[in-house]
Amino acid sequence: MAEVILMPRLSDTMEEGTVVKWHKNIGDKILEGDILAEIETDKAIQEFEAESNSTLLYIGIKEGESAPVNSLLAILGSEHEDISSLLKEINEKEKEINEKEKEINEKEKEINEKRIFVSPLAKKIAFDKGISLEKIKGTVNNGRIIKKDIEKYYKKKKLNSNEVDHSHMRKIISKRLINSKIESPHYSLFIEIIMDNLIKLRNSINEKKNLNKISFNDLIVKASAIAIKENPKINSSWTEKSILYHNNINIGIAVALEDGLIVPVINNVEKKSLRQISFEIKEKVIKAKKNKIQSNDLEGSTFTVSNLGMFGIDSFTSIINQPNSCILSVGSIKKKPIINNDKIVIGNTTKFTLTCDHRMIDGAVGSDYLKSLKNLLQKPLNILI
């Protein structure tokens, strides 16, 4: 009997998926555990496995196409099985849903265009080209929009811009950042920390041959976890009924990709050695840049570190990565005159910004966290203890 395979929900926040690649063609025999397709979610590209022996009879979503969760992805069944009646039933249901959505969209469109005077032809051209009539100024009586107005606007737009469609990842990032800004009352705390002792410690560690090099970011992530342990209120999330305080410190590492930003998570950072943390960060960054990272590598963070120091950025603020209560932004190490024992000397400093959700993190709590972080980075042997 034929089995209908729907677009799976591969992450808790996934609303639609994109088929990156089909590994099987129609008519191919499939064994349990075979990879059917690669699907891009809102977080990563994942392999989708077959759960039983069968034959691929139908593909509902082609490579490069996106569709909502529970859309028809494929049909599996016995070789030469007739699925025409099943397809007819599915198509009729989809047609019914599409007609209802079209009716709703047309009503909304009529409301939006109620006060806009436009000729039927101009209206059709604008719809086909994806142009909002609100942006067009009509040139005939009562500001009525005609074909010439649409064509003039479209030509000017093409000359002045290079239009690129939003990627699936960029749309998800946009939605999440807007939600974070709307739902979380953000505020930021700024601090400048002398890094000379941290530089000496890193140089000492990296003198050892045949071992992977430790980065400043590795040390900052480890120090961040220790500072959180000293200030556990930082390690929290807001829910509708309560504040959730997490027992484990799971730190997300912001990673820039060509098409957006993702946040791989290092779990239980407070329990791991510096070299374990360094290895995991490198491993997950490499996987992220090769689109090989899994959804479970991107879930469960309780705090986030975003480091733009390697790009020469002095300081910046970040948008909170929900459901975290805070995000730490790290700037570059800068050589500058500093005062030490009432004397001006040349030293190295870095500017840190802690952006907090004011619903659960008050200024005093955030300040105490930065004080702990400062003590750790200026006396970095405590990071290794």
One Martini backbone bead per residue (centre of mass of N, CA, C, O) as a GRO file, in nm:
protein
  385
    1MET     BB    1   0.097   0.036   0.022
    2ALA     BB    2   0.085   0.353  -0.001
    3GLU     BB    3   0.310   0.625   0.107
    4VAL     BB    4   0.284   0.932   0.262
    5ILE     BB    5   0.519   1.201   0.238
    6LEU     BB    6   0.597   1.460   0.445
    7MET     BB    7   0.701   1.746   0.547
    8PRO     BB    8   0.914   1.771   0.793
    9ARG     BB    9   0.977   1.842   1.137
   10LEU     BB   10   1.324   1.920   1.217
   11SER     BB   11   1.222   2.154   1.406
   12ASP     BB   12   1.067   2.352   1.646
   13THR     BB   13   1.070   2.616   1.418
   14MET     BB   14   0.960   2.484   1.174
   15GLU     BB   15   0.763   2.578   0.867
   16GLU     BB   16   0.976   2.524   0.634
   17GLY     BB   17   1.114   2.363   0.334
   18THR     BB   18   1.413   2.271   0.143
   19VAL     BB   19   1.509   2.105  -0.143
   20VAL     BB   20   1.835   2.036  -0.224
   21LYS     BB   21   1.833   1.702  -0.253
   22TRP     BB   22   1.806   1.413  -0.448
   23HIS     BB   23   1.896   1.057  -0.407
   24LYS     BB   24   1.630   0.984  -0.566
   25ASN     BB   25   1.435   0.826  -0.808
   26ILE     BB   26   1.192   0.743  -0.994
   27GLY     BB   27   1.186   0.382  -0.931
   28ASP     BB   28   1.352   0.347  -0.696
   29LYS     BB   29   1.497   0.151  -0.470
   30ILE     BB   30   1.435   0.116  -0.110
   31LEU     BB   31   1.601   0.124   0.195
   32GLU     BB   32   1.636   0.113   0.507
   33GLY     BB   33   1.820   0.423   0.563
   34ASP     BB   34   1.802   0.572   0.324
   35ILE     BB   35   1.870   0.854   0.138
   36LEU     BB   36   1.645   1.072  -0.004
   37ALA     BB   37   1.712   1.368   0.126
   38GLU     BB   38   1.786   1.719   0.135
   39ILE     BB   39   1.698   1.947   0.407
   40GLU     BB   40   1.612   2.281   0.460
   41THR     BB   41   1.596   2.462   0.732
   42ASP     BB   42   1.608   2.718   0.972
   43LYS     BB   43   1.916   2.585   1.055
   44ALA     BB   44   1.961   2.334   0.846
   45ILE     BB   45   2.104   2.058   0.681
   46GLN     BB   46   1.920   1.753   0.622
   47GLU     BB   47   1.882   1.416   0.641
   48PHE     BB   48   1.644   1.193   0.479
   49GLU     BB   49   1.501   0.894   0.585
   50ALA     BB   50   1.413   0.578   0.540
   51GLU     BB   51   1.177   0.341   0.715
   52SER     BB   52   1.152   0.155   0.449
   53ASN     BB   53   1.080  -0.069   0.215
   54SER     BB   54   1.080   0.052  -0.135
   55THR     BB   55   0.931   0.281  -0.377
   56LEU     BB   56   0.968   0.553  -0.581
   57LEU     BB   57   0.671   0.721  -0.718
   58TYR     BB   58   0.687   1.029  -0.595
   59ILE     BB   59   0.742   1.387  -0.647
   60GLY     BB   60   0.642   1.697  -0.486
   61ILE     BB   61   0.941   1.827  -0.437
   62LYS     BB   62   1.171   1.995  -0.580
   63GLU     BB   63   1.461   2.108  -0.643
   64GLY     BB   64   1.461   2.428  -0.472
   65GLU     BB   65   1.201   2.387  -0.325
   66SER     BB   66   0.936   2.517  -0.126
   67ALA     BB   67   0.758   2.408   0.182
   68PRO     BB   68   0.546   2.334   0.401
   69VAL     BB   69   0.465   2.172   0.654
   70ASN     BB   70   0.291   1.882   0.530
   71SER     BB   71   0.372   1.854   0.258
   72LEU     BB   72   0.413   1.694  -0.035
   73LEU     BB   73   0.700   1.500  -0.096
   74ALA     BB   74   0.611   1.182  -0.115
   75ILE     BB   75   0.578   0.847  -0.272
   76LEU     BB   76   0.546   0.522  -0.143
   77GLY     BB   77   0.594   0.172  -0.266
   78SER     BB   78   0.519  -0.041  -0.494
   79GLU     BB   79   0.600  -0.173  -0.771
   80HIS     BB   80   0.370  -0.041  -1.004
   81GLU     BB   81   0.188   0.124  -0.843
   82ASP     BB   82  -0.127   0.270  -0.827
   83ILE     BB   83  -0.163   0.647  -0.765
   84SER     BB   84  -0.388   0.817  -0.905
   85SER     BB   85  -0.614   0.838  -0.686
   86LEU     BB   86  -0.434   0.964  -0.468
   87LEU     BB   87  -0.351   1.219  -0.627
   88LYS     BB   88  -0.636   1.325  -0.673
   89GLU     BB   89  -0.706   1.364  -0.374
   90ILE     BB   90  -0.475   1.558  -0.306
   91ASN     BB   91  -0.533   1.777  -0.524
   92GLU     BB   92  -0.819   1.849  -0.422
   93LYS     BB   93  -0.734   1.948  -0.143
   94GLU     BB   94  -0.531   2.167  -0.241
   95LYS     BB   95  -0.736   2.325  -0.411
   96GLU     BB   96  -0.923   2.401  -0.177
   97ILE     BB   97  -0.711   2.554  -0.012
   98ASN     BB   98  -0.623   2.758  -0.234
   99GLU     BB   99  -0.902   2.889  -0.273
  100LYS     BB  100  -0.927   2.999   0.014
  101GLU     BB  101  -0.666   3.169   0.008
  102LYS     BB  102  -0.744   3.340  -0.238
  103GLU     BB  103  -0.996   3.466  -0.116
  104ILE     BB  104  -0.851   3.606   0.118
  105ASN     BB  105  -0.642   3.768  -0.051
  106GLU     BB  106  -0.852   3.929  -0.218
  107LYS     BB  107  -0.983   4.072   0.019
  108GLU     BB  108  -0.727   4.211   0.122
  109LYS     BB  109  -0.664   4.358  -0.145
  110GLU     BB  110  -0.924   4.527  -0.160
  111ILE     BB  111  -0.870   4.685   0.099
  112ASN     BB  112  -0.585   4.802   0.017
  113GLU     BB  113  -0.724   4.922  -0.274
  114LYS     BB  114  -0.974   5.104  -0.218
  115ARG     BB  115  -0.811   5.405  -0.264
  116ILE     BB  116  -0.710   5.297  -0.543
  117PHE     BB  117  -0.659   5.418  -0.866
  118VAL     BB  118  -0.694   5.164  -1.126
  119SER     BB  119  -0.626   4.992  -1.387
  120PRO     BB  120  -0.656   4.672  -1.484
  121LEU     BB  121  -0.383   4.652  -1.632
  122ALA     BB  122  -0.204   4.778  -1.412
  123LYS     BB  123  -0.281   4.577  -1.193
  124LYS     BB  124  -0.166   4.324  -1.337
  125ILE     BB  125   0.127   4.417  -1.375
  126ALA     BB  126   0.188   4.465  -1.076
  127PHE     BB  127   0.135   4.174  -0.986
  128ASP     BB  128   0.344   4.029  -1.175
  129LYS     BB  129   0.591   4.225  -1.051
  130GLY     BB  130   0.551   4.291  -0.740
  131ILE     BB  131   0.390   4.572  -0.711
  132SER     BB  132   0.311   4.832  -0.515
  133LEU     BB  133   0.060   5.068  -0.546
  134GLU     BB  134   0.155   5.266  -0.315
  135LYS     BB  135   0.426   5.353  -0.491
  136ILE     BB  136   0.231   5.482  -0.698
  137LYS     BB  137   0.190   5.758  -0.921
  138GLY     BB  138  -0.060   5.903  -1.068
  139THR     BB  139  -0.132   6.087  -1.399
  140VAL     BB  140  -0.433   6.104  -1.380
  141ASN     BB  141  -0.726   6.138  -1.286
  142ASN     BB  142  -0.717   6.119  -0.941
  143GLY     BB  143  -0.450   5.940  -0.957
  144ARG     BB  144  -0.454   5.740  -1.180
  145ILE     BB  145  -0.341   5.425  -1.266
  146ILE     BB  146  -0.130   5.326  -1.530
  147LYS     BB  147   0.074   5.156  -1.731
  148LYS     BB  148   0.296   5.380  -1.753
  149ASP     BB  149   0.353   5.400  -1.446
  150ILE     BB  150   0.457   5.114  -1.401
  151GLU     BB  151   0.688   5.112  -1.615
  152LYS     BB  152   0.845   5.351  -1.498
  153TYR     BB  153   0.900   5.233  -1.218
  154TYR     BB  154   1.037   4.965  -1.305
  155LYS     BB  155   1.272   5.088  -1.466
  156LYS     BB  156   1.395   5.251  -1.231
  157LYS     BB  157   1.442   5.013  -1.040
  158LYS     BB  158   1.638   4.851  -1.227
  159LEU     BB  159   1.862   5.076  -1.253
  160ASN     BB  160   1.898   5.113  -0.913
  161SER     BB  161   1.906   4.786  -0.897
  162ASN     BB  162   1.973   4.456  -0.735
  163GLU     BB  163   1.776   4.181  -0.738
  164VAL     BB  164   1.735   3.955  -0.451
  165ASP     BB  165   1.621   3.691  -0.323
  166HIS     BB  166   1.523   3.551  -0.050
  167SER     BB  167   1.636   3.343   0.162
  168HIS     BB  168   1.549   3.117   0.387
  169MET     BB  169   1.745   3.208   0.610
  170ARG     BB  170   1.690   3.518   0.596
  171LYS     BB  171   1.389   3.500   0.676
  172ILE     BB  172   1.433   3.373   0.954
  173ILE     BB  173   1.618   3.587   1.073
  174SER     BB  174   1.422   3.821   1.049
  175LYS     BB  175   1.199   3.708   1.229
  176ARG     BB  176   1.368   3.667   1.492
  177LEU     BB  177   1.475   3.957   1.533
  178ILE     BB  178   1.203   4.096   1.553
  179ASN     BB  179   1.093   3.931   1.791
  180SER     BB  180   1.315   4.004   1.991
  181LYS     BB  181   1.273   4.316   1.987
  182ILE     BB  182   0.970   4.308   2.072
  183GLU     BB  183   0.981   4.108   2.332
  184SER     BB  184   1.265   4.239   2.418
  185PRO     BB  185   1.402   4.449   2.657
  186HIS     BB  186   1.669   4.618   2.568
  187TYR     BB  187   2.007   4.633   2.706
  188SER     BB  188   2.338   4.790   2.764
  189LEU     BB  189   2.673   4.692   2.859
  190PHE     BB  190   2.996   4.847   2.923
  191ILE     BB  191   3.344   4.722   2.874
  192GLU     BB  192   3.697   4.750   2.959
  193ILE     BB  193   3.970   4.516   2.902
  194ILE     BB  194   4.261   4.395   3.008
  195MET     BB  195   4.478   4.159   2.798
  196ASP     BB  196   4.776   4.089   2.867
  197ASN     BB  197   4.753   3.821   3.036
  198LEU     BB  198   4.600   3.662   2.818
  199ILE     BB  199   4.820   3.674   2.603
  200LYS     BB  200   5.037   3.524   2.769
  201LEU     BB  201   4.878   3.264   2.812
  202ARG     BB  202   4.834   3.188   2.517
  203ASN     BB  203   5.132   3.176   2.436
  204SER     BB  204   5.206   2.951   2.637
  205ILE     BB  205   5.012   2.733   2.534
  206ASN     BB  206   5.114   2.757   2.216
  207GLU     BB  207   5.413   2.640   2.254
  208LYS     BB  208   5.300   2.372   2.224
  209LYS     BB  209   5.346   2.103   2.051
  210ASN     BB  210   5.110   1.908   1.878
  211LEU     BB  211   4.886   2.133   1.929
  212ASN     BB  212   4.618   2.297   1.931
  213LYS     BB  213   4.516   2.607   1.904
  214ILE     BB  214   4.440   2.876   2.104
  215SER     BB  215   4.193   3.104   2.135
  216PHE     BB  216   4.044   3.382   2.251
  217ASN     BB  217   3.757   3.268   2.229
  218ASP     BB  218   3.798   3.022   2.406
  219LEU     BB  219   3.863   3.182   2.666
  220ILE     BB  220   3.599   3.350   2.671
  221VAL     BB  221   3.401   3.115   2.691
  222LYS     BB  222   3.510   2.997   2.953
  223ALA     BB  223   3.482   3.259   3.121
  224SER     BB  224   3.178   3.292   3.081
  225ALA     BB  225   3.096   3.034   3.237
  226ILE     BB  226   3.220   3.111   3.510
  227ALA     BB  227   3.061   3.378   3.542
  228ILE     BB  228   2.784   3.237   3.542
  229LYS     BB  229   2.832   3.062   3.793
  230GLU     BB  230   2.859   3.331   3.971
  231ASN     BB  231   2.584   3.428   3.785
  232PRO     BB  232   2.298   3.247   3.745
  233LYS     BB  233   2.081   3.456   3.633
  234ILE     BB  234   2.193   3.464   3.339
  235ASN     BB  235   2.086   3.151   3.318
  236SER     BB  236   1.806   3.239   3.140
  237SER     BB  237   1.439   3.225   3.088
  238TRP     BB  238   1.144   3.326   2.938
  239THR     BB  239   0.811   3.281   3.044
  240GLU     BB  240   0.478   3.317   3.090
  241LYS     BB  241   0.504   3.207   3.413
  242SER     BB  242   0.834   3.216   3.415
  243ILE     BB  243   1.162   3.168   3.530
  244LEU     BB  244   1.429   2.995   3.372
  245TYR     BB  245   1.674   2.801   3.533
  246HIS     BB  246   1.978   2.680   3.436
  247ASN     BB  247   2.208   2.420   3.500
  248ASN     BB  248   2.328   2.446   3.224
  249ILE     BB  249   2.606   2.566   3.020
  250ASN     BB  250   2.506   2.689   2.698
  251ILE     BB  251   2.707   2.800   2.429
  252GLY     BB  252   2.672   3.025   2.179
  253ILE     BB  253   2.820   3.059   1.844
  254ALA     BB  254   2.864   3.301   1.633
  255VAL     BB  255   2.819   3.240   1.270
  256ALA     BB  256   2.934   3.341   0.964
  257LEU     BB  257   2.769   3.332   0.661
  258GLU     BB  258   2.692   3.404   0.344
  259ASP     BB  259   2.356   3.383   0.425
  260GLY     BB  260   2.431   3.421   0.742
  261LEU     BB  261   2.332   3.332   1.082
  262ILE     BB  262   2.467   3.103   1.323
  263VAL     BB  263   2.430   2.887   1.642
  264PRO     BB  264   2.633   2.703   1.781
  265VAL     BB  265   2.652   2.453   2.049
  266ILE     BB  266   2.803   2.439   2.375
  267ASN     BB  267   2.790   2.202   2.608
  268ASN     BB  268   2.882   2.215   2.925
  269VAL     BB  269   3.124   2.426   2.969
  270GLU     BB  270   3.184   2.407   3.285
  271LYS     BB  271   3.293   2.085   3.240
  272LYS     BB  272   3.518   2.181   3.041
  273SER     BB  273   3.790   2.204   2.878
  274LEU     BB  274   3.963   2.410   2.682
  275ARG     BB  275   4.021   2.194   2.457
  276GLN     BB  276   3.734   2.095   2.420
  277ILE     BB  277   3.613   2.363   2.339
  278SER     BB  278   3.798   2.420   2.095
  279PHE     BB  279   3.724   2.167   1.933
  280GLU     BB  280   3.414   2.214   1.910
  281ILE     BB  281   3.419   2.486   1.772
  282LYS     BB  282   3.576   2.403   1.518
  283GLU     BB  283   3.391   2.172   1.428
  284LYS     BB  284   3.119   2.344   1.404
  285VAL     BB  285   3.219   2.559   1.209
  286ILE     BB  286   3.290   2.370   0.977
  287LYS     BB  287   3.007   2.245   0.946
  288ALA     BB  288   2.859   2.510   0.892
  289LYS     BB  289   3.028   2.594   0.628
  290LYS     BB  290   2.930   2.294   0.496
  291ASN     BB  291   2.629   2.223   0.570
  292LYS     BB  292   2.655   1.979   0.824
  293ILE     BB  293   2.475   2.070   1.035
  294GLN     BB  294   2.271   2.006   1.302
  295SER     BB  295   2.000   2.087   1.487
  296ASN     BB  296   2.120   1.986   1.770
  297ASP     BB  297   2.366   2.202   1.739
  298LEU     BB  298   2.137   2.465   1.767
  299GLU     BB  299   2.033   2.373   2.053
  300GLY     BB  300   2.008   2.497   2.398
  301SER     BB  301   2.084   2.771   2.460
  302THR     BB  302   2.181   3.017   2.741
  303PHE     BB  303   2.418   3.159   2.577
  304THR     BB  304   2.594   3.429   2.393
  305VAL     BB  305   2.869   3.461   2.154
  306SER     BB  306   2.997   3.761   1.982
  307ASN     BB  307   3.278   3.776   1.751
  308LEU     BB  308   3.448   4.072   1.582
  309GLY     BB  309   3.760   4.103   1.620
  310MET     BB  310   3.869   3.972   1.345
  311PHE     BB  311   3.728   4.241   1.188
  312GLY     BB  312   3.805   4.516   1.358
  313ILE     BB  313   3.599   4.557   1.587
  314ASP     BB  314   3.563   4.742   1.867
  315SER     BB  315   3.233   4.774   1.890
  316PHE     BB  316   2.909   4.620   1.992
  317THR     BB  317   2.573   4.523   1.935
  318SER     BB  318   2.326   4.276   2.015
  319ILE     BB  319   2.086   4.044   1.950
  320ILE     BB  320   1.899   3.843   2.113
  321ASN     BB  321   1.907   3.486   2.159
  322GLN     BB  322   1.647   3.323   2.164
  323PRO     BB  323   1.590   3.239   2.508
  324ASN     BB  324   1.788   3.425   2.600
  325SER     BB  325   1.906   3.691   2.824
  326CYS     BB  326   2.194   3.701   2.672
  327ILE     BB  327   2.469   3.890   2.502
  328LEU     BB  328   2.810   3.872   2.395
  329SER     BB  329   3.023   4.132   2.285
  330VAL     BB  330   3.330   4.120   2.082
  331GLY     BB  331   3.610   4.281   2.032
  332SER     BB  332   3.906   4.405   1.969
  333ILE     BB  333   4.245   4.419   2.006
  334LYS     BB  334   4.397   4.711   2.158
  335LYS     BB  335   4.648   4.940   2.135
  336LYS     BB  336   4.711   5.149   2.435
  337PRO     BB  337   4.685   5.386   2.659
  338ILE     BB  338   4.739   5.327   3.012
  339ILE     BB  339   4.661   5.310   3.357
  340ASN     BB  340   4.939   5.220   3.589
  341ASN     BB  341   5.006   5.319   3.881
  342ASP     BB  342   4.992   5.627   3.773
  343LYS     BB  343   5.080   5.521   3.485
  344ILE     BB  344   5.169   5.547   3.151
  345VAL     BB  345   5.090   5.277   2.936
  346ILE     BB  346   5.120   5.008   2.719
  347GLY     BB  347   4.825   4.836   2.606
  348ASN     BB  348   4.562   4.580   2.606
  349THR     BB  349   4.226   4.604   2.474
  350THR     BB  350   3.869   4.521   2.534
  351LYS     BB  351   3.539   4.542   2.417
  352PHE     BB  352   3.238   4.489   2.602
  353THR     BB  353   2.895   4.361   2.544
  354LEU     BB  354   2.593   4.347   2.740
  355THR     BB  355   2.292   4.208   2.639
  356CYS     BB  356   1.965   4.252   2.787
  357ASP     BB  357   1.682   4.125   2.953
  358HIS     BB  358   1.481   4.319   3.160
  359ARG     BB  359   1.278   4.105   3.275
  360MET     BB  360   1.545   3.941   3.434
  361ILE     BB  361   1.786   4.161   3.385
  362ASP     BB  362   1.945   4.360   3.577
  363GLY     BB  363   2.194   4.585   3.606
  364ALA     BB  364   2.337   4.451   3.851
  365VAL     BB  365   2.364   4.167   3.730
  366GLY     BB  366   2.524   4.245   3.476
  367SER     BB  367   2.759   4.385   3.627
  368ASP     BB  368   2.855   4.137   3.788
  369TYR     BB  369   2.931   3.971   3.545
  370LEU     BB  370   3.148   4.167   3.426
  371LYS     BB  371   3.327   4.160   3.675
  372SER     BB  372   3.395   3.857   3.660
  373LEU     BB  373   3.513   3.863   3.373
  374LYS     BB  374   3.739   4.062   3.428
  375ASN     BB  375   3.891   3.899   3.646
  376LEU     BB  376   3.951   3.654   3.461
  377LEU     BB  377   4.104   3.807   3.221
  378GLN     BB  378   4.320   3.948   3.426
  379LYS     BB  379   4.322   3.640   3.579
  380PRO     BB  380   4.356   3.362   3.380
  381LEU     BB  381   4.432   3.117   3.564
  382ASN     BB  382   4.131   3.073   3.662
  383ILE     BB  383   4.039   2.929   3.396
  384LEU     BB  384   4.219   2.654   3.456
  385ILE     BB  385   4.101   2.555   3.746
   0.00000   0.00000   0.00000
